[in-house]
Amino acid sequence: MHDGAAPSRGDPHRQAGPGPRERSEGTGQVVIAGAGVAGLTAALALARQGHRVQLLDRDAAPRPDAVDGAAAWKRRGVAQFHQPHSLLARLYAELSAALPDVVAELTAQGARPVTLPDGLASLWCRRSALELVLRAAVEAEPTVDLRHAAVRAVEAGGGAVTGVRLDDGAVLPAGLVVDATGRRGRLSRPWSGDTVDVPADEAYVSRRYRLLPGAGFGTVNRGVIPVAEGDGYALLVFPHDAGTYAPLGLHPLADAVSTSNPHFGRGLALAAARPA
Ligand SMILES: Cc1cc2nc3c(=O)[nH]c(=O)nc-3n(C[C@H](O)[C@H](O)[C@H](O)COP(=O)(O)OP(=O)(O)OC[C@H]3O[C@@H](n4cnc5c(N)ncnc54)[C@H](O)[C@@H]3O)c2cc1C
């Protein structure tokens, strides 16, 4: 999809990752539907174990060349792409263990590792920057073919997966299909049935800013982010990479934040009490 400024195979940050000698021999073609964080990390893991991977995403926009341009990346397939994300310690631990070259590249690009009061660690980084660096790493893998294509269905026969059918009707054969199509994806439904989909019941509105030189993010008092709370609202500041940050005014109201037993008939009163 893009052959721009991906880290070269000689890039020092790549040396921490598994090298060719450590790769096990893979078998068969793997198709991954969806090139979000799940699809990209799966593609890296499978390719580095020796598999040939076709990674397909319905979003056509190529990644920007550099992290500086991440804010302009149009990712229509992921509605929350440019909304503030905080990266939990578990994500940082997984990336550090399995994809240290990605963590090294992120920090080289301005993401900041932070140590939490309980000793765990995380990373201040925009989601767009994370995805851009992951995608550049994928593009540098010789056995991953990243393509613009929408997957319509998984093909199966004789009790096994045989490939995927694309929106244009073409069929790509595969011995393994990874469904990484995100929350709205429906590819696995014929086999998995309904999936867990907890509604967020929140509306996100955010803007991004960049710190002035020498300025800091202030006191971090909730996990990896500073939070100021008032009566019925909260202001969350998501520190990101290279001095960027995104404040998020969050105002969950009434049943969106807690429901009351209808037996007591107090839901409407509570709904009206907060805004007043
Ligand atoms: C408002 C909001 C805030 C959030 N904040 C946080 C946070 O602070 N921290 C956190 O860890 N998580 C947060 N999340 C959750 C996080 O964004 C998701 O868990 C994450 O995006 C899931 O990644 P994914 O790769 O599974 O799916 P996605 O990111 O949704 O990627 C799916 C990909 O599949 C592609 N695709 C879909 N269908 C097809 C198809 N048929 N064929 C080909 N390609 C297809 C899409 O284009 C997309 O690129 C938040 C979510 C929301 C909605």
The ligand as an SDF file (V2000), in Angstrom:
LIG
                    3D

 53 58  0  0  0  0  0  0  0  0999 V2000
  -13.9050    6.5930   21.5910 C   0  0  0  0  0  0  0  0  0  0  0  0
  -12.9460    5.4450   21.8690 C   0  0  0  0  0  0  0  0  0  0  0  0
  -11.8630    5.6250   22.7100 C   0  0  0  0  0  0  0  0  0  0  0  0
  -10.9900    4.5930   22.9690 C   0  0  0  0  0  0  0  0  0  0  0  0
   -9.9410    4.7910   23.8190 N   0  0  0  0  0  0  0  0  0  0  0  0
   -9.0540    3.8040   24.0650 C   0  0  0  0  0  0  0  0  0  0  0  0
   -7.9160    4.0020   24.9110 C   0  0  0  0  0  0  0  0  0  0  0  0
   -7.7490    5.0710   25.5010 O   0  0  0  0  0  0  0  0  0  0  0  0
   -7.0440    2.9740   25.0630 N   0  0  0  0  0  0  0  0  0  0  0  0
   -7.2310    1.7680   24.4490 C   0  0  0  0  0  0  0  0  0  0  0  0
   -6.4020    0.8700   24.6240 O   0  0  0  0  0  0  0  0  0  0  0  0
   -8.3000    1.5450   23.6380 N   0  0  0  0  0  0  0  0  0  0  0  0
   -9.2110    2.5210   23.4390 C   0  0  0  0  0  0  0  0  0  0  0  0
  -10.2650    2.2980   22.6100 N   0  0  0  0  0  0  0  0  0  0  0  0
  -10.4200    0.9910   21.9860 C   0  0  0  0  0  0  0  0  0  0  0  0
   -9.5030    0.8400   20.7690 C   0  0  0  0  0  0  0  0  0  0  0  0
   -9.6350    1.9430   19.8860 O   0  0  0  0  0  0  0  0  0  0  0  0
   -9.8740   -0.4830   20.0510 C   0  0  0  0  0  0  0  0  0  0  0  0
   -9.8400   -1.5210   20.9950 O   0  0  0  0  0  0  0  0  0  0  0  0
   -8.9120   -0.7850   18.9090 C   0  0  0  0  0  0  0  0  0  0  0  0
   -9.0800    0.1070   17.8300 O   0  0  0  0  0  0  0  0  0  0  0  0
   -9.1640   -2.2200   18.4000 C   0  0  0  0  0  0  0  0  0  0  0  0
   -8.2030   -2.4880   17.4150 O   0  0  0  0  0  0  0  0  0  0  0  0
   -8.5120   -3.5360   16.2380 P   0  0  0  0  0  0  0  0  0  0  0  0
   -7.2710   -3.6260   15.4470 O   0  0  0  0  0  0  0  0  0  0  0  0
   -9.1200   -4.7630   16.8210 O   0  0  0  0  0  0  0  0  0  0  0  0
   -9.6920   -2.8780   15.3760 O   0  0  0  0  0  0  0  0  0  0  0  0
   -9.7430   -1.5050   14.5690 P   0  0  0  0  0  0  0  0  0  0  0  0
   -8.8050   -0.5080   15.1390 O   0  0  0  0  0  0  0  0  0  0  0  0
  -11.1780   -1.1370   14.4830 O   0  0  0  0  0  0  0  0  0  0  0  0
   -9.1890   -1.8900   13.1140 O   0  0  0  0  0  0  0  0  0  0  0  0
   -9.9750   -2.6690   12.2350 C   0  0  0  0  0  0  0  0  0  0  0  0
   -9.4230   -2.5010   10.8290 C   0  0  0  0  0  0  0  0  0  0  0  0
  -10.1110   -3.4020    9.9880 O   0  0  0  0  0  0  0  0  0  0  0  0
  -10.4430   -2.7410    8.7750 C   0  0  0  0  0  0  0  0  0  0  0  0
  -11.6150   -3.4450    8.2480 N   0  0  0  0  0  0  0  0  0  0  0  0
  -12.8520   -3.5270    8.7930 C   0  0  0  0  0  0  0  0  0  0  0  0
  -13.6490   -4.3110    8.0630 N   0  0  0  0  0  0  0  0  0  0  0  0
  -12.8960   -4.7610    7.0290 C   0  0  0  0  0  0  0  0  0  0  0  0
  -13.1480   -5.6380    5.9380 C   0  0  0  0  0  0  0  0  0  0  0  0
  -14.3480   -6.2200    5.7660 N   0  0  0  0  0  0  0  0  0  0  0  0
  -12.1340   -5.8800    5.0670 N   0  0  0  0  0  0  0  0  0  0  0  0
  -10.9020   -5.3000    5.2300 C   0  0  0  0  0  0  0  0  0  0  0  0
  -10.6330   -4.4710    6.2460 N   0  0  0  0  0  0  0  0  0  0  0  0
  -11.5980   -4.2130    7.1400 C   0  0  0  0  0  0  0  0  0  0  0  0
  -10.6920   -1.2910    9.1840 C   0  0  0  0  0  0  0  0  0  0  0  0
  -10.5220   -0.4020    8.0880 O   0  0  0  0  0  0  0  0  0  0  0  0
   -9.6230   -1.1090   10.2580 C   0  0  0  0  0  0  0  0  0  0  0  0
   -8.4110   -0.6560    9.7010 O   0  0  0  0  0  0  0  0  0  0  0  0
  -11.1910    3.3280   22.3630 C   0  0  0  0  0  0  0  0  0  0  0  0
  -12.2960    3.1360   21.5230 C   0  0  0  0  0  0  0  0  0  0  0  0
  -13.1670    4.1730   21.2760 C   0  0  0  0  0  0  0  0  0  0  0  0
  -14.3520    3.9310   20.3790 C   0  0  0  0  0  0  0  0  0  0  0  0
  1  2  1  0
  2  3  1  0
  2 52  2  0
  3  4  2  0
  4  5  1  0
  4 50  1  0
  5  6  2  0
  6  7  1  0
  6 13  1  0
  7  8  2  0
  7  9  1  0
  9 10  1  0
 10 11  2  0
 10 12  1  0
 12 13  2  0
 13 14  1  0
 14 15  1  0
 14 50  1  0
 15 16  1  0
 16 17  1  0
 16 18  1  0
 18 19  1  0
 18 20  1  0
 20 21  1  0
 20 22  1  0
 22 23  1  0
 23 24  1  0
 24 25  2  0
 24 26  1  0
 24 27  1  0
 27 28  1  0
 28 29  2  0
 28 30  1  0
 28 31  1  0
 31 32  1  0
 32 33  1  0
 33 34  1  0
 33 48  1  0
 34 35  1  0
 35 36  1  0
 35 46  1  0
 36 37  1  0
 36 45  1  0
 37 38  2  0
 38 39  1  0
 39 40  1  0
 39 45  2  0
 40 41  1  0
 40 42  2  0
 42 43  1  0
 43 44  2  0
 44 45  1  0
 46 47  1  0
 46 48  1  0
 48 49  1  0
 50 51  2  0
 51 52  1  0
 52 53  1  0
M  END
$$$$
